[in-house]
Amino acid sequence: MSAPFTGPDGKPRCRWCGAAPEFLHYHDTEWGFPVADDRRLFEKLSLEGFQSGLSWRTILAKRENFRAAFQGFDFDKVARFGARDVERLLKDAGIVRHRGKIEAVINNAKRVQELVRREGSFAAYVWRFEPDPKSLGKPQSASTSAESIALSKNLLKQGWKFVGPTTVYAFMQAMGLVNDHVEDCVIRAKAARARKSFASPAR
């Protein structure tokens, strides 16, 4: 494990958050904190799909553009997107113009709708795949887990796209299903406290 990054407050953090200026705030306030909001979960899984083959810095820098392009990731609205919307998005220089990934978001919005009708919420479904923390290895020592593989397989079986196990694991890290802040990171304890007070929507 590489040495931690020392933040502007002099406290140690995960090494990766020092790689770009925009990472620090994201790391300190979002990454690893539990989320139960269906729209935010859909947004993050969509953005992780766009990241495939690219860097998270590229996606994070364009996040507001993605939000504007995809109606705030309101999946009920995105599910209604058609061929004209795909062509419009392919001309949008503010996002990643990849036809397959754009079409995947639209497809996946429809799949979220199906999940909500069946499960009550997207969050209730996702959080059933939360791993037992005791079963995990050292933080940031893996790019997949048994649970990310299981969730990926389940989503793919339902017709989702761009949701491979590595993409899903990154999603689980970011949305707090896994606290992957390194042991010395000052934010690890904050994320752990947030999870302790978080009421899991899983049934």
N, C-alpha and C positions, 0 to 999 in steps of 0.2 A: 504494500500500500504506500503510495507516495505521501510526502509530507503535506500537512494541511495548509490551506491558504489562510493568511492572516488578514482579516478584514480591516476597514478603516478605524474600527473601534478597538483594534489590537487583539481581538479574539479569534480563535481558530475556526475554520469552516471547511466544508468539503472542497477539495482541491479544484474541482471543475468550475466552481462559481467565480474563480479568479481569472478565467480564460477570456472573459469579455465583460465590459462595463455593465451591460444590461442584465447579466446573469445574477448579480448580487441581490438585487431586490426580489427577483423571481425566486431565488433560492431561499431567502430569508422569510418570505411572506406566503409563498404558494407551495413550493415543492415539498411533498411529504406530509402536507396537512390534509386531513380527511375531508372529502367532499361528498355530499349526498344530493346535490342539485343535478337533475337530469340533463339540463341544458349544458352545464359546465362539463359534465362527464362526456356528453356527446361531442362537445367542442374539442376536448383534449384528445379523445380517441381519434377524431378526424384529423387534428393537427399532427398527431403521431404518425398517422398514415401518410400525410404529406411529407413528413420528415424522412421517410424511408429513402435511403440513398443520399440524403443531404445532412446538413448539420442542424442542431436545434437552434443555434444562433440565427440561422437564415429564417427559420419559421417564427421564432420569437420576435424578430425585427419586423416581420410582416403580419403579426397577429391581429392588429387593429384592422388592417386591410382585409384579412380573411374574415373577420367578424362582420365587416361591412358587406363583403361580397356574398356571404352566406346568411344574411338576415339575422345576425347575432347568434347563429347556430340554433335557431328555433327549428327543431326538426319537423314540426308540423308544416312550417313554411317551406323548408328545404325539400321535403318530400313531394311538394307540388312542382318543383323545378322540372322543366322539360328541355327539349333539344335546343330551343332558343337561348335558354339560360346557360347551357353548356357552352355554346358558341360565344355568348357574352363573356363568360368567365375565362375562356381561352384567350380573350383579347385584353384581359385585365392584368396590366403589368405589375400591379401591387401584390399579386399572389404568385404562387407556383403554378405555371400554366401547363399542367399535365392532364391530358384528357382522362386517362384511366383513374387518376386520383380524384378528379372532380366528379366523375361519374360514380365513383365509389362512395363519396360523401352523400350524394343524392340517394343512391341505393340503400346505404346504411341508415339514412333518416327514415326510410320506409320500414326498415327492420326494427328500428327503435319504437316506432309506433306500434308494431305488432307485439313487441315485448311489453310495452306499457299496458296494452289491452289485456295481455295474459298475466303479467306479474304485478300490475298496479303501478310500478315505476321502474325506470331503467336502473336506478340506484339499488332497489331491492334485489334485482338480479345480479348486478355486478358485485355487490358486497358479500354475496354468498360464496364468492371465490377468495375471500380474504384468507391468507395463510395464517397458521399458528406461528407467531413470532419465534417460538422455540424451535421451529423446524427450519428456520432460515440460517444460512451461513453468515459469514462476516459481511457487513454492509459493503455494497458496491463490488462484491466479489463474483457476481454472476450477471448474465444478461437475460436469463430466463429462469423460470421456476416451475415446479410441478403444477402450481396453480395457474400460472400464465399460459402454460401449454394446454391445460384443461379448458380454460376460458377461451383461448384462441380456437381450439377444436370445436367448442360448442357454438361459438359465433359463426365460424365458417360453415358449420352444419346447417345453420339457420339462413345462410345466404349472404353473410357479411363479406366485405372485401377489404384488403389491405389491413388485416388484423392478425398477422403472424405472431408467434409467441414472443419474439423480441420486442415488437411494437407494443404488444399487450403488457409486457413486463414494465416497459418504460411508462406506460399509462398507469399501471398499478403503483409504481414508485411515486409518480407525480401527484396522484389523487389520494395518497395516504393509506392505501391498502397495505403498503409496505413502508416501513420507516427505514430508508436506506441512507440516511445521513450517517456519516462515519462517526465512530465512537467519540472522537475528540471534538466534533463539530458542536458549536454553541447552540445551534438550532435543533439538534437531535432531541434534547430534553423538551424543548417547546413543542415539537411535533408529537412527542410521546404524551405530553399533557393534553394536547388537543385531542388525540385519539382516545385518551382515557375518559374525557368528558363528552365524547361524541357518541350519540345513540345510533348504532348501526341500523340501517333500514332493512337489512336482511331478515327474512322471516324463516 
